Amino acid sequence: MKAPPRLTVPLSILVFLLAWELASRAIGSPLILPSPEAVARWFLRHGGSPLFLRHLGASCLRALGASAVTLVLGTCLGLGAGLSPGFRSFTAFPLTVIRAVPVVSIILLAVFWLGSNLLPLFIAALMALPVMTDAVAAGIRNTPRRLVDAMGAYGFSRLRLLRHVYVPSCTPNFLGGLRSSFGLCWKVVAAGEVLTLPDYGAGTLLYSQKVRLETAGVFAVTVTLVVLCFVLEGVLSLPQGCLFRAKKAGGPRAAGTGRDFPAQGDSRVTEGVPLRVKGLRVRRGGRELFRDFSVDFAGGSVTAILAASGRGKTTLLDCVAGILTPDGGTILRGAEGQGDAPGGVSYLFQDGQLLPWRTVLQNVALPAARPGAIPRALAFLEKTGLSGRENAFPTELSGGERQRTALARAFCYPAPVLLMDEAFNSQDLPLKLALMDLTRSLLAQEPRTALLVTHDVREALCLADRILALTGEPLSIARDIPVPRSRAAPRSMADTYVRLPPELAPLEEDILDALGSG
């Protein structure tokens, strides 16, 4: 029979007290192990005295001061170590030394530098610093790399990446590190006070009770310290609970009325512009993916790129997006001589790459971050059938809803170039066809120069104006096929996909032959 969850902790405390009482009676010596009753009597006599409270207050201030120092220094060091491998290597040795050196050795050394009142604070902060640093650094490093790439493709500056990606991602690690470092500070402060005997402190009180052979006093002070530690750690846990409740409840910022989203103005997309790849060279993992690769994409056209898995299709898109820096060659957006066109690129990923800590509306509007972002985002949420889901979080959405959110974000961002990396492959067929139809409709309303990476030849035939079949290593263009479109009334996406029209059926065989021979 299971105990109700609410009774588990009281039951555990009761069993502990019962075991303590039985052990005390078995030993029969209050000097060795006083009973819980004797400890309680000592606390009732001395626990409310000004001297007792002053000793505890001094220890609390030292522990909180050490935690504050650890919080500031550990967060700064953790951010540096998480974002910069060089900085992480630079700080690895001193942090390892701090972990390895015994606390007593540091106390004996530091007693020559600091007085007995400051020494426990210094030692506690020093011991807890690696814990906080490692927690923050781990949170930064565990931030999904592709999510960082996605936001970088949408033009997030380093400051915006830190604010909207890294900090929310590492918040659970940060709060866990804060609780752990505080618990360590609390213990080390008490130990340091026992060794250095400051004027006031719980450690000084423990030492005085030990000298007087007041074992009950030692137990009472220890129990008080444990209870205070639980209480203060509970207070430190409140931010995480509030964060969880705010996330579930949504709220004004979840609805998109905060400072991140100016509420007036307009965001108009620059129509599709020519895109030129000249002499591209890319090496990754000892393999040469592209060598002197050149291709032009007409403004406002949709080009499908097909190749075998793992050959470099996504790498090509990442180079166009600026996520990867090629080893050679240039990528130009806009007319010859004009350089990059304004607005950059929109990127539609296979798994969406939504910010899990932001609402649907925030995910769609955040990349734009300009006047008119909110009205434009709401308009695209309506077009993608997500009206009424603005305040939902990605974890509350179905797979199709998440991909429609990513699609709304890609079109809400006013970029002349749209990149789609196998954006429909992870969906079942009915949902895939619905997303393809929605994409075709949105491209008709707002033409972009679109690059579609896919393994599905029929998907390419349904959406693209041109198909590039790439083969070999490094990749080269085996087929460059314009896709004819019938002047008859457009067929449904399902009808076109399942039963290719006569003008497209021969192209499917040609493309499959090219890919098979490469």
N, C-alpha and C positions, 0 to 999 in steps of 0.2 A: 504493500500500500504506500503510495507516494504522499509525502507531506505537501500541503498547499504551498505555492511559491512564497507567499507572504510570511509563512511560518518557518521557512527554512533557516533564515539568519537567526531569529530568536532561539530556535531549537538548537542550533550550533553553539550559541553562546551559553545556553543552559547546560549542554553536555560538557563544555569546557569548564564551567564553574564547578560542576559536579565532580569531574575528574580532579580538579585542583583541590577540592575539599577532601576527597578520599585520599589523595596523595599526602596532604598535610596531616591527616589523622594517622596514616600509616607511618610517616616519619616521626611524628610526635615531638618535634622540636621547632618552636616558633622562630628560633634563630636561623635555622636552615630553610624552612618553608612555612611562612605564616599562612594561616587560613584566610579565605576571602573575607570572613567576618572581621578578623583582626586588621586587615588592610583597609576595609571600609571604615572601621572605627578611627583609625589614624587619619584617614582623609577627612572625616567629619570634624575631627578636632583641629586640624591644621589647614585644611583645604581652602578655607575662606579667609585666612589671615592675610594682611597686607604684604607680609614678607614672602609668603608662598606665591601670591599672585605676581609680585614684582619679579621673582625668579623666573616664573613661567613667561611673563611678558617680555623679559630680556631675551629669552631663548626664541620666542616667536619673532621678535624683531630681527634677530640675527638670521633666522631661517628664511624669513621673507626677504631680507636684504640680499642674502646669498642667492636666493631664487631670482630676484630681479636682475642681479648682475649676470647670472647664468642665462637668463632669458634674453638679454640684450646681446651679450657677446656670443652666446651659442647660436642665436638666430642669424647674426651677421656671418659668423664663420660657416654655419651650415649652408646658407645661401651661396656663399662663395665656393664651398666645396662641392655643392650640388650642381652649380652652373659651370664651373671651370675645373676640368680634370687637372690642370697644372696647379691650381690653388689647392685642390684636394691632396695632391702628392706632396705639396710643400708643407701642409699642416699635419700630414699623417704621422710623421715622426714625433713632434712634440706632444700630440694627443695620445700616442701610444705610450710615451714616457709617463705622462700624467696617470694613465690607467695602471701602469706597472708599479710605480713607486708606492710603497706602503704609506698609509695615512700617518702613522706614527713618525716615520722618517721626515715627512714634510713638516709635521708639527715641530719636531726638534730643530729643524733648520729655520723655520719661519719664526720661531720664538725670539730669535735674535733680531728680526726685522720689525716685528709688530708687537704691540702690547697685548696682554691677555684678553682684553675686551674685544679687540678686532680680529684676533687670530682665528677663533672658530668660524667667523663669517668668511674670512679669506680661504680657509681650508675647505669649507663646504662648497663655496663657489668653484674652487679649483677642481674638486673631485667630481662635481656635477657637470662641469663644462663639456667633457667629451660626450656625455649622455645626450645633452640638448643638441650639440653639434651634429652628432650622428643621426638623431631623429629627423632634424630638418633636412640634412643632406640626403637621407634615404627618401624622404617625401619628394624632394625635387627630382632625384634620379628615377623614382618610380612613376613620375608623370609620363603617360604614354607619349613616346617620341612622335608618333604619327599625328597625335592631337596637336602637338606643338607645331609640327610642319603645316598642318591644316590652317591653323590660325596665322602662321607666318605667311602662307600663300594669300590670305585675305588681308595682308598689309598690317598686321599687328606690330607695333613697335616693341622694343624690348620691355619698356615700362608697362605696356598693355598686356604683353605676354605674362609678365610677372604678376600683374594685378588680377587678370582674368583666368589664367591657366595655372601657373606654378603655385601661387598662394592658396587658391581653393583646393588644388590637388593635394598639397602637403599639409593641409589643416589637421586631418586626423593624426598624422605623425607628429605634428607640432604639439597638439594638445596631449598626446600620449607622452611625448618627451618632457613636456612641462610637468605633468604629474610625477613621472619617474624622477626627474631631477629634483623636484621639491621634496619627495620622500627621502632621497639620498641626502639632500641638504639638511633635513630635519635630523636624520641619524648622525651625520658627521658633526653637526653643531653640538649635539649633546655629548658625543665622544670627545670633541675638542675641548668642551668646557670642563669635562672631568679631568683632563690632563693639564689644562692651563689655569683652571680655577679663577675665572674672572670674578669681579665683585658680585655680580648677579647673573644667575643662569640656572637652568634646570640641572646641568651637569654639576655645578657647584653644590646644589642642594642634594643631589645624589651622593656626592662624595662625603658631605657632612653627615648624612644618615648612615653611610657605611662606617665612618669612623666611630660613630656613637653606637654601632651594632644595632641600629634600628632597621632590621630587615623589613618590617612592615612598611616603614617610611620609604625604603628603596622601591618596594613593590608598588606603593601608592603613587609615587612620582612617575614610575615607569608606565603604569596603567594610564595615568593622566596624559602623558606624552603620546601614548598610542591612540587614545581617544581624540586628542587634539589633531593628530596627524590625519585620522580618518575624516574628521570634520573639515579640515582645511583642504584635503584632497577632494572631498565632495564639493566644496565651493569651487575649486578649480575645474571640476567636471561640468559645472553649470553652463559654460559657454558652448560646449559640444551639444548638450541637450537643447539649449535654446536654438542653436544652429539647425539641429534636426527638425525641431518643431516649426521653425520659420520656413524651412525648405518644404515641409509637408503642407503648410498653410498658405504658401505663396505670399501675397501681400503687395503693397504698393510698388516696391522695386521689382518684384516678380512680374507685375503687370506692365512694367516698362515705363514708369513715370519718373524714374530717378535721373540723376545728372548725366548718366551715360547716353541718354537718348534725347537730344533736342527735339522739341515737339512741333516745330514749324519749319516751313521751307519745303524744298522739293529735291529729290535725288533722281536724276535722269541718266539712263544708261547711254554710254557712247556706243553707237551702232558698231556692228562687227567691223574690224579693221583687218587689213592684210597682215599675215604672220609669216615671217621668213626665218628658216633655220639654215645657216650657212656654215659648212665645214665643221660640223659638230664632232667632237672627239670625247669619249667617255670611257674610262677604265674603272672597274669596280671589282674588288676581290681577286685581282690578278687576271681578270678577263677583260677583253676589249669589246665593249658593247656597241660602240659607234666609232667609225673612222671616216672622217671627211664626209659626213652625212649631211646632205642638203635637200631641202624641200620647201616649196612655197605653198601657203594656204590662202585661198581667196577670201576677202572680207565677206562676212555674213554667210559663209558656207559651213556645212557640217561634213567633216572628214572622219571616216572610221579607220582605225589602225588595228590590223590583225597580225599576230605573230604567235609562235609557240610560247608556252609558259616559261617564265624565267629568262627571257632573251633581252628584256630591256624596255618594254613598252611603257611601264610606269616610270622608269628612269627618264624617258623622253619627256613625259608630262611634267615630272618634277623639275627638269631643267627649264622647261618653258615657264613654269610657275616661279622659278627663282629659289626653290627649296634646295636644289643641288647646283653646285657650280661646276660646269663641264671643264674638262681638261684642255679644251680648245674649241674654237669656233665662236659664232655669235648667234644670238636670237633677237630678232627685231620685230617689234609690234608697231604697226602704223606704216605709212608710206615711206618709201626710200628717202633717207636723209632727215626724217622727222624724229627718229629715235623711238622710244617707247611711247605708246599712246596712253592718255590718262586712264586711271581706273584699274590697271593691272589685269589680273585674271580672277575668275571664279573657279572653284574646284569642287567637283562633286565626287566624293569618295565612295567606294564600294560599301563600307560599313558606316557611312554617314559622318563619323567623327564629330559628334555633337558634344558640347560641354555638358557633362552630366549634372553639374551644380547650377546650371542656368535653365530658365524656363524656355518653352518653345519660342515665345516672342523674343526673348533676349537672344537666343541662339540665332534667330533670323536677322534681328536688327543690329546686333553688336558689331559685326564686321563693317557695316556701312558707317556707323558712328559719325553721322553728319546730319544736317537739317533735313527733315522729311523721312528719317529712317523708320520711325514708328508707323506713320500712315502707309508708307510703301510696304513695310513688313506685314501689316495687317491685310493689305490688299493681296499680297501673294499667299498668305495663309488662307484667305478665302478662295483664291484660285486653286489651291492644292487641297481643298476640302478639309482644312484644319481649323475653321472658325469654331470657337468655343473651347479650343484646346490651348489657348495662348498661355495659360498659367500652369499647364502640366509640365512635368520634368521628363527628360528622355526615358528614364527608367519606368515611367508610367505609360509609355506608348508601346504600341505594337511595332513589329518590324517594318511594316509598310508605312505606318505613321512617322516613324523615325526617318525613313528614307524620303518621305514627302517633305518633312521639315528641312532636311538637307537640301532638297531640290528648291524649296522656297528660299532658303538662304543663298543658294548659288545664283538665283535669278534676282533676288532683292539687292545683292551687291552689284553696283553699277559698273561692271567690267565689260570691255568689248570682246574678251576672249573667255570661253567656257571650256573647261577641261573635265571630262567624265571618265573615270577610271573604273571600268567594269561595274558601273553604278547599279545595274539591275540583275547581276548574275546570282546574287544570294537570295533572290525572291522566288517564290513558286510561280508557275507560269501565268495564272490569271492576274496576280499582282504585278508581275513583270510587264505584262502587256498593258495594264492600266497605267503604270509609271511611264512606259515608253510613249503611250498616247498622250499623257499629260506633258511630257517633255516636248513632243512634237508641237503640241498646242502652244506652249510657252515660247518656243523658238519662233513660231509664226508670229506671235504678238510682239516679241522683242528679239529680233535677229542678233545672233552672236556668231563670231568665228569660233566654231566648236570643234574640238578634237575628242573623238569617242574611241577609247580603248576597250576592246571586247574580244571574247573568244567565239562569240555567236555570230556566224556569218549572216543569218537571217535578221538578227537585230541590226547589223550594219546595213543590210539592204533596205530595211524598213525606215531607218532614220537618216542615213547619210546621203549626201550629194556626190560623194567620192569615196572610194575605198582604196587604201594602201595595204597591200599584202607584203609584209616584211619577212625575209628569210635570211639564213646564214648567220655567221658569227665572225666579225661584227655584222650587225644588221644592214641589209640593203633592200631597196625596193624591188620586189619581184614582179608585182603587178600594180599599176596605177589605173584604176578603172572608174570612169564617170558612171554614175547611177542614173539611168533615164527615168523620168516620171511621166506617167500617163496623164493626158489632158482630161481624162474622164473624171467624174466626181470621185473624190478621194474615198478609198475603201476604208473600212474599220481596221484598226491595228491588228485585231485578232484574225480577221479574214486575210489580211496581207501576209501576216506571219505564218499562218498555217498553210495557206494556199498561195504561193507566190504567183504574181501575175506573169503572163508569158514573157514580157520584156526583161524580167529579173531572174527567171529560172536558169537560163544558161550562165548567167554571171555567178551563181552559186557554185556550179560545177567548176568553172574556171578558177575561182578563188580557192576552193578546196584542193584542186590539183596543184596550184601554186604552193600552198602551205604544206601539202603532203610531200612535195618534191624537195622542199627546203629544210 
